[in-house]
């Protein structure tokens, strides 16, 4: 996500698109995104309602016999989504509505198997066991039978592998739900109960994580003596019910929206005053609210979390905050930058890669690419960068891509890895070969209409097309860039923004939507065109508020 590209020869302007049209589209989008920056410098986008959390909330209300206008609004939200295009949404909403209205349940073991297989196929392999158990737990509280192979053993012990605090709480909630469904009680369930109680679910939505709050309440609902906690917890989560009646994945992601938005705004030529205000907000909130005491493993002390009220720092937020601060004023923010760099280096794996959250966890290609771009300005980290680029090259698949990361779009890791490759030295043939494979697969998977879809063969969407444009601005062929820009121009909304499907996922592979996170990648793509393509007219700064 580099805001400026200075290491490439300029590309000629593509004949497929008028530069004035691109200039006007960029100016309108720049105004649209900058208009969402608050007086304190934060972009405070709201997360839209999602069926997963909404189904869990309705099932919980049904379970405790809650009757209220809020419950009626939630029922209406889910009834309207029983014919959603996504099969998982259709199934989850239908199961929750059936339980709430007393209709005959449709859950069966074949359904569980099909849904679980679909989820696992879209998630990285190293989380497959945890994800299978989570899906089974969700379907269990919605009335589906529990698969025999996920039922806990009577002598099961608590796991000790490195986990960030969110995963530790998720693991505890899922373990307790599965144990209740199987009629099992053991040391692991006792440990899980202590972990969940520590999040104080009666009084707070821990870490702003609505999904985990609901899973925690479902887990506690199966434990005698927790009835009052569950009822109070339901009232607590109602603070986050959306206007449409549904519930979101998380309450907020102010740091993430601000850092990624700042990188895109800087790339597109936003006024420095606006960018400095955003940088100041990030510096103020470095380090999160507190130490993530529920983590199992060293965390990114001195990094950034996704939002000021969230304690769990991560590589992605830290890397993007660093990139933005370094692009705006690395001297003025030198202290914050040094702490952020140290935080990243502290979690680099022995294989050279970077995990998302804690030292010792599996390295991930997309996180590794993000870390390389953040470390690139620091000569003292050259050895760490070289090891990280080696991990990327070694983990690249035969088709030029990588395993699924934190996006539904295959191009997300591709564009970030291509920018990481741009930081390598001129004699690094291994990284150059990796970059060539990235560009080739992006060119070969462009759709006939000029855009890209989440996966090869999928319909074109705004975000994936933006990722494709960024990737190819690192290359030497302007023609596919022109076709992609023409596609984006056709899909810009009247307000200057973009409104395609979301790509970010959490927990993987469940997509969630912050509308501004569709605008930001497209603005970043326009910014890379502005930096790389000869003849790209300057943005009209007068149109930026």
N, C-alpha and C positions, 0 to 999 in steps of 0.2 A: 504493500500500500504506500509506495513512495510518492510524495506529492510532486517531486520534480525528477525528471529523467535527463541526466546530462551526459551519460556515457554512450549514447547511441547517435548514429548519424541521422539527420532529419529525413523524414519521409516526404515525398511529394503529396500534394493534396489529391485525394481520390476523386476521380471524375464522376463518381456515382452520386455525389451529394454536393449541394451548394454551401460554401463556407459561411455565407451570411445566415443561412437557415440554422446551421449548427451554432453560430454565435448567438442568435436570438434564443434558441432552445436552451443553451447554457446559461444565458442571462436570466431567463425565466426560472430555471431550476435553482440557480444560485440564490435568487431572491426568495424562492419558496423554502429552501432549507435554512437560509440565514434568518428568515422570519420566525423560525422555531427556536432560536437561541434566546434564552431568557436574559434578564438583566444581570444575573450572576454568572453568565457564560455557559450555563448548562442547557443541553437539548433534552427536554423532558417528554419524550414520546411515551405514549401509553401502549401497553400490550393488549391486543384484541382478545376477546373471549375465545376459548378453545373447547372443543367437545370433550376432550379427555378429562380436564378438571371439572367441567360442568356435569358430566355424567357421574363422576365420583361425588360431587357435592349433592346432587339429587338423590343418589343412592344412600348417602349418609343421612340426609334429612328423612328419607323413607325409613331407614333403619331405626331412628330414634323417635319416629312419629311426629316430627316437626310439621306444623301447619302455619303458613304465614303468606302474606303477599309476595315476599321475596321468593318463597318456594314456588308459587304459582308462576311468577315471571320466569324462573329457571326452567320449569316444566315446559312453558311455551317456547323458550329458546331451543330446547332439545327436540321437541315435537317438530319444529320447523326444519330440523337437520336430519330427520330420519330418511330423507331422500337426497342427502348430500352426495356429491360426486365421488368423494373418497370412501372406500369401502369400510375402513376402520371407523370413520366418523359415523357412518350409517349404523354399524353394528353396536358401537358403544352407546349412541343416543337411543337406539331402539331398546337395548337391554335395560337402560336406566328408566326409560319411560314405562316399559312393561312392568317393572317392579313398582314404580310409583303409582300406577293406575290399577294394579292388580290383575293385569292381563297375563295370559299364559306365557311363561318364559320360553325363549327360543334358544337358549344356550345348550351346546352339546360338545362332546369331546372333539368331533371333527372340526367344528368351528374354531375351537381353541387352537388346534393344531395348525390350521391354515393361517390364522391371524398371527400366531407366534412365528411361523416360518417367514411370513412377509416382513415382519418387523426385524427379525434377525438378518434377513438378506440385505437390509438397508443400513446396518450398523457395523462398525468395525469389529473384527473378530475377537479382540481381546476383552470386550465387554459382553460377549454373547451369553455366557452363563448368567451373569447378573441381569441382563435384559430379559432373558427367558423367564426368570423367576418373577421379575416385575410385571410382565405382561400377564402371567398366570395369576398373580395376586390381584391385579386390576379386574380381570375377568371373574375371579372368584367372588369379589365383593359385589359384582354385578349379577351374580347368580349362576355362573357357569361352573361345571365340575372341575375339581382340581386334578391335573394330570399326575399320575402316580410318580413320575420321575422327578417332580419338583417338591414332593412332600418331604419335610425334614425328618431326619432320623432321630430316634429317641435319645441317642447319646451325642448328638451334634454339638460341636464346640464353636465358639465365636471365631470368625476369621481374623487374621492378623496382618494381611497384606496391606501395602500402602494405599490409603484412600483419602481423598479430600473430605471435608466435613459434610458436604452435600451427599456424597455417595455413602458415607458412613450412616447418615440418618436414613437415607433411602433403603440401605441394606437392612437396617434395624426394623423399619416399618414393614418391609416385604417379608422378612423372616417371621415377624410376629403374626402377620396376616396368614401366611402359609401354615404356621404352626397351629393357629386357631382352627383353620379349616381342616387340618389333619388330626386334630385332637392330641397334639404333642406338646409337652412341656419339658424343657431341659435348660441347661446352663446358658445356651445361646439365647433362648427366649427371655431369660432373666436379665441378661446383659442388654438385650434389645430394648426391654422395657425401661431400664435405667437411662439409656441413650435418648429415648423419645421423651421421657418426662423432663429431661434436662433442657429441652427446647421450649418449655413453658407454653404448650399449645393452647392452654385455656385463655391466655392473655395476649399472645402475640403470634403473628405469622412469621415464624423464624426465618431470618435472612430474606424476608419478602418472598419466600418460595411457596407459592400457593399450592402447587401440586404436592410438595412434600408435606405441607400442613394437612391436606386432605388425606393423604395416605397414612400419616401419623394418627389422625383421629379415627380412621377405619381400624387401624391396628389396636388402638386403645379401646375401641368399642367392644372388642372381644375379651377384654380383661375385666373381671369383676372388681368393683370399687372405683372404676374410672368414669362412671356415668356422668358425674357433674363436670368433669374436665371436658368430656366430649361435647356436652351441650353448650358449655361456655365457648369452646373452640369453634363451634358452628356459628355462634353469634360474632365471634372475632373475625372470621373469614368473610362475613357478609359486608365488611367495610370495603372489600375489593370486588364486590359484584358490579358488573358493568351495566351500562344503560340498556343493553339488549337482553339482560337477564342472565347472561353467562358469566363464567369466571375465567381469568387469564392464567397463563403459565406462571408468570412472576409479576410482582407488583411494579417494578421499575428497573431500568438499565441506564441510568443517567450517565455514568462514566463511559460506558461502551458507545452510546449514541453520540456523546460529546467528542470522544477521541476519534472515532471513525468519521464522524461528520466534520471535525476539524481538519483531518487529513484531506478529505474531499474538497472542502471549501478552500483550503490553501492551494490545492492543485488547480482549482478553477479561477483563482485570482481574487478571492474575497478581500475586503478591506482589512488592513493589519489591526486596526482597533478591535474589530470583532474577534479576530483570531487570538489576540492577546487576552481578551476577556475570557475566552474559552480555555486557554492555557492556564490562566490563573485559577479557574475552577478546578481543574485537574490537579494542580499542585496542592491546593487546599485539601483535597480528599485522597491524597496518596496514602496507601497503607491500609485502607478500609477502616471500619469502625472499631475493630478489636481483633485480637488473635483468634483464629479459628480453632478453638480448643478441642473440637470433636474430630479433627483430622488425625489420620494415622500416617505420619510421615512429615518430613520437613516442608513447610509451606513457603510461599514467596513473601517473606517479611520484607517490607519496603517496596512492594509492588502496588498494583492497583486491583481492585475488585470491579465487578460490573456496575456497582452503584454505591453511593456514600453510606447507605445503611446496611451494606453487606460486608461481612468480615472476610469471607473466603477470597483471597487474591488469586489471580490466575495468569498464565503466560500470555494469553491473547490480549486481555485488557492492558497488561503491563507493556507488552510490545507496542501496541497501538498508541498508548499514552506517550511512550518514549519517542516514537517516530514523530508524533505531532509536536511535542515540546522541542525536540532537536531541530525541527523544520522552522519553528517560530523564533526561538531565542535560546540556543543551547548554553549561552553564557549566563544569562539572567537566571535560568532554571538549572544551572549546573549541579547544585546539590541534589535536587530531585532526580536528575538524570543519573547521577552516580549511584544513588540508592536503587534506582530501578534496574540499572545494568547489573549491579551486584546481586539483586534479587533473581534476575534471570540466570546468571551464571551458577547460582547456588543449586538450581534444580536440573542442570544439564545432565543427561544420562551418560552412562559409560559407553553407550553406542554412538554418542555424539548428538543424539536427538534430544528434543525437549518434550516433556509431558504437558498436559494442560494445567495440572494443579500442584502435585506434590512430587518431591524427589523420590525416585525409586519406582514410580509408576511407569507404564509403558510409554515410550516415546511416540509422538504422533507427527506425521509429515507436515500437516498444516501449521501446527504450533511451532515446529522447527523452522519453517520458512518465515513465519512472523518474527521469531527471535533473531534470525539472521539479519533481516532488514532493520531491526531495532539496534542491533549491535554494530552494524556496518560502519558508522562514523568513528568507532573506537579502535584505534590501531592496537591497543593493548589486548583486544579480544580476538585478534586474527587467528590464533590457534583454535579457539572455541568455534569461530565461524567456519574454519576449514573442516573441523570434525562434523559440524552440523550439515554442511553441504555434502560431505561424504555419506552421512546417514540418508539424506534425501536421494542421492544418486543410487545408493544401494537398495532403497525401498521402493524405487520407481517400478511400476509394473510394466509388462511387455507392451501394453497399449499406450504407454506414455503417461498414464495417470497414477493415482494412489488409492489406497483403501478409503472408505467413507470417513469423513471427519465431522465437523460441526455444521455442515451445510448439506442440503438435499442436492445441491448442484455439484456435479463432478468438476466443473470449471473453477470452483472456489479455491481448491488447493492448487490447481494448475496455474492460476494467475499469480498466486502468492509465491509459489515455488519459482515461477519465471522471474519475478522481481528479485527474489533471493539470489537466483543464479546471476543476475546482473551485477552483484557485488563481488563476484569472484575475480581473481586476477586474470590477465590476458593469456597466461600459459596454463590455465586450469582446464585441460582437455576433457576431463571427466565431467565437470559441471557444464561445459559447453555442449557436450553430447546430450546431457540431460535436458538442457534448454532447447536444443533442436528437436528432441522428441516431443517436448511440450508443445512447441509451435506447430509441429506437423499434425499432432492429434487434434489440436484446436481447429486448424484449417480444414482437416478432413471431416470434421463433425459439424461444420456449419450447415444450417438448414438452407433449403432452396430460397426461402424468403429473406435470407440475410441474417437471421438471428440464430441463437442457440437455445436448446432446451436444457432442463436439469440433467438429463441423461441423453446419450446419443439416440436420436429418433423421436424424442419428446417434442411437443410443440414449443416454439420459441417463447421465451419469457424475458421480461425486462432485466432481471438481475443477471441471469446467465449470459445474456447478450452483452451486458456491461463488462462482465468478467472476460468474455471473449475479446472485446475491443482492447481492454487493458493488456491482455497477453500479446496480441498481435501488434500493438504499438512498440513492442520490443523487437519486432522483426524487420523485414525489408520489403514486404508486399503491402501496398496501400489498398489494393482493390477489395479484399475481404473486409477491411475496415470501413470503406465507403458503403458497402452493402449493409453492414451492421448499423452504421450511423443512420442510414435511410430507414431501417426498421425502427430504430428508437425514435426518430422524429415522428413517425406515423403513430406512435403509441404514447406520446406525451399527453397528459391530461390538461384540461382547460386552465387549471390553477398553476401549471408549470411543473407539477410533480409527476410521479409514475405510480401505478397501482397494480402491478402484476403480482403473481403468487409469491409467498414468502419462501426463503430458502434456509434460514437459520433453524437449527433443530436443538431441542433440549427437553427432556433427556433424549439422547440419540435413540432412534431417528425420527422423533415426533416434531414436526414443524410448528413454529409459533410465529406470530406476526406483530411487529412494530411497524406501522406504515412508513415511518421515516427511514427504516432500514431497507426499503425498496428505493427510495430517492437517493440515498447516499452512494451506493455503488455506481449508479448511472452518472451522478455528478463527478465521481472519481474518474470514470471513463472519459467524460468530456474533458476533464482536467488533463489526463494523459494525452489526449489528442491535441490539446492546446500546447502542451510542452514538446510534443514530438513531431507534429506535422507542419511542414512549411505552408504558410498561407492561412493558417488558422487565425481568424480575426480576433482581436482582443475582446474580452467580455465587457459589456457595458456596465461599469461599476455604478453608474448613476441609478441603475435599476435595483441595486442591492440596498435593503433597508439596514 
